[in-house]
Amino acid sequence: MLYFHSSAFQRRGRRLKRLGWLLLLGALPAVATGQDLVQVFRDALAYDAVYGAARYAAEAGREKLPQGRALILPTLGLAGNNSRSFLDVDSRSPAVSPSFKRDTRVYGASLTLSQPIYRPQNSIAYGQAEYQVRLAESVLSQAGQDLVLRVAQAYFDILAAQNSLELAKAQKVAISEQLEQAKRNFEVGTATITDTHEAQSRYDLILAQEIVAGNDLDNRQRALQQITGKEYASLAPLRGDVRLSPPNPESMQPWVSLAEKQSYAVQAQESTSAIAALEVKRQQAANLPTFDLVASYAYNAQSGTANSALGTDTRNGTIGVQAALPLYQGGAIESRIREALANQEKSRQDLENARRSAALAARQSYVSVINGIAQVRAFEQALVSGQSALEANRLGYEVGVRINIDVLNAQQQLFSTRRDLAQARYNTITNHLRLKAAAGSLRPEDLDEVNRALTP
C-alpha cells in the first residue's frame, strides 16, 4: 500500500480550527492497553499541561475583543450617599442667639452617562484587540500542531526503543547459539579456543547492550507518560509491509511557499506586526482632541443645615459635550511614539525571520522525507542482502571456509540493519508530519493516516 497520500497542498486554504482539536478531546476515552497513535493523542489532549496552558491562554486572549469594544461603548455609573449629623449649640448670649440642637440627614443619588464621540485612541485599540484575538488563536493552533508532533515523536521513540531491546534479545539468543556451537567444535577439535573467546566476548557485549536498551525504553515510556498521564502495556507497532510515498505535491517549492504564507508562526507574527503598526497610530492619536457626550442626573435631600432647620430637596440634570486637548505632557507622548515606531520595525524584522524560519523548516523537512524514503528502500535491500550473507557465512563456517567471527559479524550486521530500517521508517513518518506542520496544514486527522500504517 502507499502511505502518505493526502492532498495537504490542495487544502492550503483551510485553517486549523479550534473545534477540530476539541472534538477529539471529547471523543471516547482510550483504554491504557494496546493503544494506537490516535488513542494516545486523545489522552494527551486531555492531560498535557503544555497544551492545556495554551488553551487557557487562548481563552484569555479572546477576552481582548470585548475589552476593546468596551472602549467605544457608553459607560453608565450610579452613585449614592446617605449621612446623618448631630449639632448641639450652646449660646453664650441667648438673648442675641439662642441655643439649639439639630439632627439632620443628607441623602441622594446620581446617575452619570459618558459616550465617546471622538476618541481615536479607543477606536485604534479596538482594532488592536481583533488582532490580539487572531494572535491567541494562532498560538493555540501552533500548540495543537506541536502536541501532534510531540505525541508522534514520543510514540515512535518507544517503538524504536522496543525494537532495539527486542533485537538485542534476539541477537543474544543467536550469539548464545553460536557460543555453544563454538564450544562443541572446540571439544571435538574442529575449532580453536579463539572461536569460543570471540563468541563469549560478543555475548558479554550484547548483555550490556540489552541493559542499555531496556533503560532507554523505560526513559521513553516515562517521556510519553508525561504527555498523556498514562502507562501503556503495549503500543500498536508499524506494519512491516508499509510503503512510504513522497509528499504531495512532490516538489519542494510549493511547500516552501505554503509555509511562508500560512505557517502558524508566520500568522502569529503577522498579527503581532499589525498590532505594532496600530500602536504607532494609537500613540500619534494622543495629540488629537477628544469629544465625549456626558449627561448626569442627581437627586439630593437634606432635613436641615447648621443655619436652618428647613429641609430641601434638590434635583439637577445636565447634558453636554466635553472636549479635551492635550497641550504638553513633558515630552511623554513624543517618546511613546518613538518607542512604538521602534517596536514596529522590530515586529517587521521578526515577521521576516518567521517567514525565513518557516521556509527553512519546510525545506529541511521535505529533504528529510525524500532522503528518508530512499534510505528505507536501501535498508530494505540491505536487509535481504544481510540475510543472504548470514546464511552464506553460517554454511561456510560449517564446511570450514569461514571462521566464527565472520558469522558473528554477519549476525550483528543483520540485526543492526533491522534496527536502522525501523528507525528510518519512524523518522520519515515524523518528518512528514513536521513538513505539514511547517506548512500550517497539520491536523489531528493526519494521525488517522499514520494509524492505518500500524498493526491493529
VOGU-3710 file (C-alpha; in Angstrom, 3 decimals, decimal comma):
1> mlyfhssafq> 0,000/0,000/0,000  1,018/3,604/-0,408  1,245/5,678/2,702  1,007/9,464/2,996  -1,157/10,172/0,003  -3,187/13,045/1,483  -3,804/16,202/-0,534  -2,432/18,639/2,024  -1,438/21,150/-0,608  -4,866/21,197/-2,233
11> rrgrrlkrlg> -6,311/22,106/1,155  -3,995/25,071/1,528  -6,956/27,423/2,032  -8,024/25,685/5,218  -7,012/26,777/8,650  -6,833/24,527/11,654  -9,887/25,405/13,716  -10,048/25,161/17,448  -13,141/22,969/17,168  -11,164/20,328/15,308
21> wllllgalpa> -8,878/19,860/18,279  -11,569/19,965/20,915  -13,748/17,397/19,140  -11,022/14,840/19,667  -10,799/15,929/23,296  -14,401/14,899/23,770  -14,038/11,580/21,978  -14,413/8,240/23,690  -11,666/7,679/26,259  -8,970/5,209/25,344
31> vatgqdlvqv> -8,043/2,218/27,442  -4,405/2,201/28,508  -3,630/-1,194/26,913  -2,668/-1,911/23,297  -3,100/1,691/22,258  -2,653/3,120/18,775  -1,455/6,609/17,930  -4,884/8,277/17,782  -5,911/6,886/21,155  -2,663/8,055/22,707
41> frdalaydav> -3,240/11,511/21,199  -6,705/11,656/22,791  -5,112/11,006/26,156  -2,569/13,741/25,505  -5,261/16,266/24,573  -6,950/15,729/27,913  -3,793/15,590/30,038  -0,877/17,510/28,527  -0,126/20,584/30,626  1,583/22,484/27,807
51> ygaaryaaea> -1,460/22,283/25,540  -3,779/22,899/28,491  -1,918/26,116/29,269  -2,206/27,137/25,609  -5,968/26,577/25,686  -6,421/28,831/28,694  -4,058/31,408/27,222  -6,277/31,453/24,130  -9,373/31,905/26,289  -7,696/34,858/27,973
61> greklpqgra> -6,686/36,276/24,599  -10,258/36,144/23,285  -11,321/38,475/26,073  -9,291/41,249/24,457  -12,103/41,773/21,932  -14,904/42,645/24,394  -12,417/44,737/26,334  -11,535/46,685/23,206  -15,206/47,046/22,258  -15,926/48,496/25,678
71> lilptlglag> -13,677/51,473/24,879  -16,118/52,760/22,233  -19,350/51,963/24,105  -21,040/54,207/26,680  -20,292/53,975/30,366  -23,033/54,355/32,949  -22,473/54,906/36,648  -24,710/55,179/39,686  -23,583/56,731/42,972  -25,427/57,349/46,232
81> nnsrsfldvd> -24,832/58,943/49,587  -26,550/58,877/52,979  -25,254/60,655/56,063  -26,520/61,892/59,396  -25,123/64,681/61,571  -25,814/65,984/65,043  -25,436/69,655/66,015  -25,636/70,964/69,638  -25,068/74,719/70,030  -24,899/76,387/73,463
91> srspavspsf> -25,129/80,124/73,096  -23,225/82,421/75,465  -25,718/85,174/74,636  -29,146/83,564/74,479  -30,796/86,927/74,002  -28,845/87,508/70,875  -28,517/83,939/69,590  -30,468/81,207/71,369  -29,044/77,719/71,934  -30,355/74,888/69,764
101> krdtrvygas> -29,933/71,222/68,905  -30,303/69,867/65,439  -30,368/66,324/63,968  -30,015/66,416/60,174  -29,859/63,815/57,411  -28,459/64,175/53,939  -29,021/61,585/51,248  -29,065/61,459/47,484  -28,157/59,614/44,302  -26,622/60,492/40,943
111> ltlsqpiyrp> -26,620/58,815/37,545  -23,892/59,656/35,052  -23,519/58,706/31,390  -20,500/59,139/29,150  -20,407/58,220/25,462  -17,207/58,691/23,449  -17,901/60,727/20,324  -14,388/61,143/19,016  -11,618/59,190/20,727  -9,287/57,882/18,009
121> qnsiaygqae> -7,082/56,086/20,525  -10,006/53,959/21,675  -11,048/53,070/18,128  -7,499/52,019/17,275  -7,268/49,954/20,482  -10,435/48,132/19,390  -8,743/47,299/16,102  -5,730/46,014/18,020  -7,996/43,761/20,053  -9,140/41,972/16,917
131> yqvrlaesvl> -5,548/41,154/16,003  -4,835/40,089/19,578  -7,606/37,504/19,267  -6,108/36,279/15,969  -2,749/36,047/17,681  -4,211/33,958/20,503  -5,878/31,590/18,017  -2,659/31,199/16,023  -0,682/30,399/19,162  -3,289/27,811/20,180
141> sqagqdlvlr> -3,203/26,188/16,748  0,589/26,118/16,898  0,376/24,422/20,295  -2,011/21,863/18,791  0,441/21,085/15,996  3,272/20,834/18,496  1,237/18,371/20,541  0,706/16,159/17,480  4,440/16,191/16,807  5,380/15,561/20,432
151> vaqayfdila> 2,967/12,641/20,722  4,096/11,110/17,420  7,756/11,538/18,317  7,304/10,018/21,779  5,203/7,173/20,344  7,767/6,208/17,710  10,630/6,700/20,174  9,061/3,946/22,261  8,645/1,691/19,221  12,286/2,313/18,285
161> aqnslelaka> 13,410/1,538/21,831  11,307/-1,627/21,809  12,901/-2,645/18,505  16,353/-2,112/19,960  15,531/-4,182/23,026  13,898/-6,979/21,020  16,792/-7,093/18,571  19,258/-7,138/21,446  17,433/-10,121/22,930  17,277/-11,889/19,575
171> qkvaiseqle> 20,947/-11,188/18,985  21,729/-12,549/22,451  19,951/-15,794/21,569  21,764/-16,047/18,252  25,170/-15,345/19,815  24,404/-17,803/22,592  23,752/-20,486/19,997  26,941/-19,556/18,204  28,836/-19,705/21,520  27,531/-23,179/22,275
181> qakrnfevgt> 28,446/-24,332/18,794  31,967/-22,907/19,173  32,362/-24,780/22,461  31,203/-28,028/20,907  33,522/-27,619/17,939  36,427/-26,921/20,263  35,644/-30,014/22,315  35,692/-32,252/19,211  38,749/-30,472/17,858  37,249/-28,879/14,761
191> atitdtheaq> 37,756/-25,286/16,027  40,216/-23,338/18,124  39,647/-21,766/21,535  39,760/-18,400/19,771  36,285/-19,001/18,328  34,939/-19,605/21,840  36,547/-16,457/23,226  35,234/-14,359/20,367  31,705/-15,662/20,832  31,929/-15,163/24,605
201> srydlilaqe> 33,113/-11,585/24,100  30,203/-10,824/21,780  27,794/-12,439/24,247  29,057/-10,309/27,147  28,806/-7,202/24,991  25,218/-7,900/23,936  24,268/-8,397/27,589  25,445/-4,851/28,310  23,642/-3,542/25,229  20,447/-5,256/26,360
211> ivagndldnr> 20,625/-3,428/29,701  21,159/-0,096/27,934  18,234/-0,793/25,573  15,963/-1,656/28,500  16,893/1,544/30,315  16,313/3,599/27,164  12,879/2,014/26,712  11,926/2,910/30,274  13,012/6,525/29,713  10,991/6,745/26,507
221> qralqqitgk> 7,909/5,370/28,247  8,261/7,961/31,010  8,505/10,707/28,414  5,191/9,622/26,854  3,628/9,272/30,290  4,480/12,903/30,992  2,391/13,897/27,957  -0,565/11,526/28,417  -0,558/10,746/32,128  -0,846/7,015/31,410
231> eyaslaplrg> 1,341/3,956/31,199  0,651/1,685/28,248  1,109/-2,056/28,372  1,739/-2,066/24,634  1,604/0,219/21,607  0,493/-0,758/18,128  3,654/-1,298/16,047  4,301/-0,199/12,494  3,424/-2,791/9,872  6,418/-4,458/8,281
241> dvrlsppnpe> 4,991/-4,094/4,756  4,293/-0,354/4,981  5,312/1,643/1,909  6,100/5,335/2,218  5,236/7,650/-0,639  6,689/11,145/-1,234  4,848/14,308/-0,196  2,025/15,640/-2,312  2,961/17,830/-4,185  6,279/16,133/-4,830
251> smqpwvslae> 8,294/19,318/-5,478  9,766/21,406/-2,680  8,825/24,944/-3,709  5,034/24,649/-3,197  5,661/23,513/0,380  8,050/26,411/0,967  5,582/28,925/-0,447  2,823/27,481/1,690  4,981/27,671/4,818  5,820/31,327/4,152
261> kqsyavqaqe> 2,127/32,180/3,848  0,204/30,106/6,363  2,612/28,705/8,916  1,094/29,386/12,334  4,332/31,002/13,469  4,031/33,367/10,486  0,354/34,012/11,183  1,111/34,829/14,812  3,875/37,212/13,828  1,666/38,870/11,202
271> stsaiaalev> -0,846/39,634/13,944  1,926/40,940/16,186  3,195/43,158/13,386  -0,309/44,532/12,736  -0,716/45,290/16,448  2,609/47,155/16,448  1,601/49,197/13,389  -1,672/50,183/15,047  0,190/51,045/18,233  2,096/53,720/16,311
281> krqqaanlpt> -1,194/55,254/15,184  -2,631/54,990/18,691  0,273/56,862/20,214  0,158/59,507/17,475  -3,557/59,976/18,184  -2,694/61,029/21,741  -2,026/64,532/20,348  -5,583/64,825/18,984  -8,559/66,308/20,822  -11,263/64,087/22,301
291> fdlvasyayn> -15,015/64,672/22,474  -17,425/62,886/24,797  -21,134/63,168/25,303  -21,733/63,469/29,052  -25,042/63,503/30,909  -25,940/63,273/34,556  -28,946/63,409/36,819  -28,681/63,905/40,592  -31,136/63,993/43,459  -30,150/65,245/46,927
301> aqsgtansal> -32,285/65,692/50,044  -31,437/67,113/53,452  -33,550/67,654/56,528  -31,719/70,806/57,589  -28,447/72,632/57,863  -26,396/74,217/60,584  -28,035/77,532/59,787  -31,569/76,423/59,088  -33,992/73,805/60,300  -35,707/73,812/56,939
311> gtdtrngtig> -35,156/70,782/54,699  -34,608/70,870/50,949  -34,991/68,524/48,001  -32,740/69,217/45,022  -32,883/67,687/41,525  -30,227/68,513/38,992  -29,833/67,257/35,392  -27,102/68,146/32,913  -26,179/67,112/29,359  -23,442/68,372/27,126
321> vqaalplyqg> -20,275/67,674/25,163  -16,934/67,560/26,884  -13,782/68,336/24,896  -10,156/67,881/25,870  -6,925/68,714/24,083  -3,513/67,665/25,450  -1,044/70,518/25,118  2,138/69,358/26,774  2,966/66,299/28,888  6,673/66,718/29,372
331> gaiesrirea> 7,546/65,008/26,070  5,952/61,697/27,093  3,738/61,482/24,007  6,631/62,011/21,600  8,699/59,434/23,476  5,916/56,848/23,261  5,612/57,494/19,507  9,328/56,859/19,019  9,064/53,722/21,138  6,122/52,466/19,068
341> lanqeksrqd> 7,986/53,135/15,817  10,973/51,136/17,049  8,707/48,264/18,093  7,025/48,374/14,688  10,367/47,943/12,927  11,236/45,131/15,326  7,985/43,346/14,536  8,710/43,645/10,807  12,083/42,009/11,293  10,504/39,310/13,449
351> lenarrsaal> 7,931/38,654/10,724  10,637/38,322/8,098  12,547/35,970/10,369  9,409/33,903/10,948  8,903/33,545/7,190  12,512/32,557/6,633  12,398/30,079/9,523  9,186/28,544/8,211  10,695/28,220/4,737  13,839/26,636/6,181
361> aarqsyvsvi> 11,805/24,180/8,251  9,786/23,221/5,170  12,930/22,691/3,089  14,639/20,636/5,779  11,580/18,504/6,445  10,976/17,967/2,736  14,563/16,844/2,153  14,374/14,622/5,236  11,239/12,915/3,909  12,680/12,367/0,422
371> ngiaqvrafe> 16,001/11,116/1,769  14,201/9,029/4,379  12,196/7,210/1,721  15,387/6,489/-0,213  17,091/5,362/2,986  14,220/2,993/3,794  14,474/1,406/0,356  18,224/0,999/0,776  17,824/-0,618/4,177  15,150/-2,954/2,829
381> qalvsgqsal> 17,564/-4,117/0,155  20,368/-4,307/2,703  18,183/-6,489/4,911  17,738/-9,016/2,106  21,440/-8,958/1,376  22,307/-9,235/5,059  20,138/-12,308/5,474  21,799/-13,939/2,492  25,250/-13,021/3,837  24,449/-14,559/7,228
391> eanrlgyevg> 23,260/-17,794/5,689  26,350/-17,945/3,489  28,679/-17,348/6,437  26,934/-19,999/8,512  27,289/-22,504/5,706  30,912/-21,507/5,199  31,625/-21,927/8,896  30,130/-25,420/8,872  32,300/-26,507/5,949  35,397/-24,755/7,319
401> vrinidvlna> 35,870/-21,900/4,848  34,642/-19,262/7,306  35,586/-18,598/10,907  33,348/-17,898/13,854  33,973/-14,147/13,816  32,606/-13,956/10,277  29,312/-15,437/11,409  29,148/-13,125/14,422  29,830/-10,072/12,261  27,146/-11,124/9,771
411> qqqlfstrrd> 24,656/-11,599/12,629  25,435/-8,191/14,105  25,167/-6,518/10,713  21,787/-8,107/10,064  20,372/-7,059/13,431  21,737/-3,532/13,014  20,113/-3,293/9,601  16,742/-4,330/11,017  17,011/-1,722/13,753  18,124/1,002/11,335
421> laqaryntit> 15,328/0,151/8,913  12,693/0,550/11,613  14,266/3,811/12,802  14,388/5,173/9,247  10,675/4,468/8,820  9,818/6,195/12,094  11,940/9,219/11,196  10,383/9,516/7,745  6,861/9,461/9,177  7,607/12,084/11,831
431> nhlrlkaaag> 9,445/14,261/9,297  6,388/14,114/7,043  4,302/15,363/9,950  6,857/18,119/10,542  6,617/19,101/6,885  2,871/19,536/7,214  3,356/21,467/10,447  5,825/23,807/8,745  3,205/24,470/6,075  0,481/25,048/8,690
441> slrpedldev> -1,598/22,153/7,348  -1,059/19,560/10,067  -4,341/18,467/11,638  -5,249/15,819/14,225  -6,917/13,888/11,410  -3,479/13,331/9,865  -2,826/10,888/12,697  -5,605/8,701/11,275  -3,475/8,278/8,182  -0,493/7,251/10,289
451> nraltp> -2,739/4,908/12,268  -3,616/2,991/9,127  0,050/2,037/8,840  0,040/0,468/12,309  -0,730/-3,142/13,106  -4,194/-3,348/14,740
//
